[in-house]
Amino acid sequence: MSNAPVDNGRRRFLTIATSVVGGVGAAGAAVPFIASWNPSERAKSAGAPVEVDISKLEPGQLIRVEWRGKPVWVVSRTPKMLEQMKEHEGQLRDPQSQEPQQLESSTNDYRSLRPEIFVAVGICTHLGCSPGFLQGNFGEKVEGTDDGFFCPCHGSKFDMAGRVFQSVPAPLNLEIPPYTFLDDTTILVGEEKGVA
């Protein structure tokens, strides 16, 4: 062992240099790890709002689009459909959409921003099946109304505002996604801004 005096300045320099190199290495390893917590570009695009062109949507017609991996229906309701919705309110479980899962814009009589255009997530609130649109022959399922949605899995029935009928397995009205009208012929599903 040598009897040379300890150089405290050199010791301090080596301690600081080692700490800096270790800190930079730890930060370099942490950046990709923390970045992996953010959603991927694929996940971001799957949840992105979807524009729907309704310029060619005829009265009584339904079109389907996909938003967040779910089917979304856009229906152009006829005046007859709107009139028949009022006639069976006594048969509905939640006619005013008071259940807490509903958006504020879905608590009006038509559950839509504009009476003639209905937008809903096309998934039954019972077990997640996709109901079918019965146009003109829904009266076989519910007397007094020609049009509606019928879930073939367990027999749940929904009117043209997506309101569930009593005495069926589905506990809630169909979900109304957030949406807004960008103009008279374009809907943006996934964002709620009000009526254009």
C-alpha positions in Angstrom: 0.0 0.0 0.0 1.3 3.4 -0.8 1.7 6.2 1.6 0.7 8.8 -0.9 -1.8 11.4 0.4 -5.5 11.0 -0.8 -6.4 13.5 -3.5 -9.9 14.6 -2.4 -10.4 16.7 -5.6 -9.8 13.8 -7.8 -12.1 11.6 -5.7 -14.9 14.2 -5.8 -14.5 14.4 -9.6 -14.7 10.6 -10.1 -17.8 10.4 -7.8 -19.6 13.2 -9.7 -18.6 11.8 -13.1 -19.8 8.3 -12.2 -23.1 9.7 -10.9 -23.7 11.7 -14.0 -23.0 8.8 -16.3 -25.3 6.5 -14.2 -28.0 9.2 -14.3 -27.8 9.6 -18.0 -27.9 5.8 -18.5 -31.0 5.5 -16.2 -32.8 8.3 -18.0 -31.9 6.7 -21.4 -33.4 3.4 -20.2 -36.5 5.1 -18.7 -37.6 7.1 -21.8 -38.6 4.1 -24.0 -40.1 2.4 -21.0 -42.3 5.4 -20.1 -43.1 6.0 -23.8 -44.5 2.4 -24.0 -47.3 3.5 -21.6 -48.8 5.9 -24.2 -51.4 4.5 -26.6 -50.1 3.3 -30.0 -51.0 5.1 -33.2 -53.3 2.2 -34.0 -55.1 2.6 -30.7 -55.4 6.4 -31.2 -56.9 6.0 -34.7 -59.4 3.4 -33.4 -60.8 5.9 -31.0 -60.7 8.9 -33.4 -63.9 10.6 -34.4 -65.5 9.3 -37.6 -67.1 11.6 -40.3 -70.3 10.2 -41.8 -71.7 11.5 -45.1 -75.5 11.5 -44.9 -76.1 13.3 -48.2 -77.4 10.1 -49.9 -79.3 8.8 -46.9 -82.9 8.2 -48.0 -85.9 8.5 -45.6 -86.3 5.2 -43.8 -82.7 4.1 -44.6 -80.0 3.0 -42.1 -76.3 3.1 -42.7 -73.6 1.5 -40.5 -70.2 2.9 -39.6 -67.6 1.7 -37.2 -66.4 3.9 -34.3 -64.1 2.5 -31.5 -64.7 -1.0 -32.8 -68.5 -0.7 -32.4 -71.2 -0.5 -35.0 -72.9 2.9 -35.1 -76.2 3.3 -36.9 -77.4 6.5 -38.6 -81.1 6.3 -39.5 -83.1 8.8 -41.5 -86.5 8.6 -39.8 -89.6 9.3 -41.8 -92.5 11.5 -40.5 -94.5 8.2 -39.9 -91.7 6.8 -37.8 -91.6 10.0 -35.7 -95.4 9.9 -35.2 -95.4 6.2 -34.2 -92.7 6.8 -31.5 -95.2 8.9 -29.5 -97.9 6.2 -29.6 -96.2 3.5 -27.5 -94.4 5.5 -24.8 -96.5 3.6 -22.1 -94.8 0.4 -23.2 -91.2 1.6 -22.8 -89.0 1.0 -19.8 -87.3 4.4 -19.8 -89.1 6.7 -22.3 -87.4 9.9 -21.2 -83.9 8.4 -21.1 -83.3 9.2 -17.4 -80.8 6.4 -16.8 -77.3 7.8 -16.0 -75.5 6.2 -19.0 -77.2 8.6 -21.4 -75.8 11.8 -22.9 -77.6 15.0 -22.1 -78.5 15.4 -25.8 -80.3 12.0 -25.7 -82.9 13.0 -23.1 -85.3 14.8 -25.5 -88.3 13.1 -27.1 -86.4 11.9 -30.2 -83.1 11.1 -28.4 -81.2 13.0 -31.1 -79.9 16.4 -32.1 -82.3 16.5 -35.1 -85.6 14.6 -35.0 -85.2 13.1 -38.5 -81.7 11.8 -37.9 -81.1 9.1 -35.3 -77.6 8.0 -34.3 -77.0 5.1 -31.9 -74.4 2.4 -31.0 -75.9 -0.8 -32.6 -75.2 -3.0 -29.6 -77.9 -4.5 -27.4 -77.6 -3.4 -23.8 -78.4 -6.9 -22.6 -75.4 -9.1 -23.7 -73.9 -7.2 -26.5 -75.5 -8.7 -29.6 -76.3 -6.5 -32.6 -80.1 -5.9 -33.1 -81.5 -5.9 -36.6 -83.4 -3.0 -38.1 -87.0 -4.2 -38.9 -88.5 -1.8 -41.3 -92.1 -2.3 -42.1 -92.5 -5.6 -40.2 -91.7 -4.6 -36.5 -95.5 -4.8 -35.9 -95.0 -8.6 -35.6 -92.9 -7.9 -32.4 -94.7 -4.8 -31.1 -98.3 -4.1 -32.0 -99.0 -0.6 -33.3 -95.6 0.3 -34.7 -94.1 -0.6 -38.1 -90.4 0.0 -37.5 -87.9 -0.7 -34.8 -84.8 -2.8 -33.7 -85.0 -6.4 -32.6 -82.2 -8.3 -30.9 -82.4 -12.0 -32.1 -80.2 -13.3 -29.2 -82.8 -12.9 -26.4 -85.7 -10.9 -27.9 -85.0 -7.4 -26.7 -87.0 -4.7 -28.7 -86.2 -1.1 -29.2 -88.2 1.7 -30.9 -86.9 4.1 -33.5 -85.4 6.2 -30.8 -83.5 3.2 -29.4 -85.7 3.1 -26.3 -86.1 -0.4 -24.8 -89.6 -1.9 -24.4 -90.7 -3.3 -21.0 -90.6 -7.1 -20.3 -87.5 -7.8 -22.4 -84.0 -8.7 -21.1 -82.2 -5.5 -22.1 -82.1 -3.2 -19.1 -81.2 0.1 -20.8 -82.0 2.1 -23.9 -79.4 1.9 -26.8 -76.3 4.0 -26.2 -76.2 7.3 -28.0 -72.6 8.1 -28.9 -71.3 11.6 -28.7 -71.8 13.3 -32.1 -72.3 16.6 -33.8 -73.4 17.9 -37.2 -70.5 19.5 -39.1 -73.0 20.7 -41.7 -76.3 19.6 -43.1 -74.8 16.5 -44.8 -72.0 15.5 -42.4 -72.0 14.0 -38.9 -68.9 13.7 -36.8 -69.3 10.6 -34.5 -67.1 10.7 -31.4 -67.3 14.4 -30.5 -70.2 16.3 -29.0 -70.4 20.0 -29.8 -74.1 20.7 -30.4 -76.1 21.5 -33.5 -74.3 23.2 -36.4 
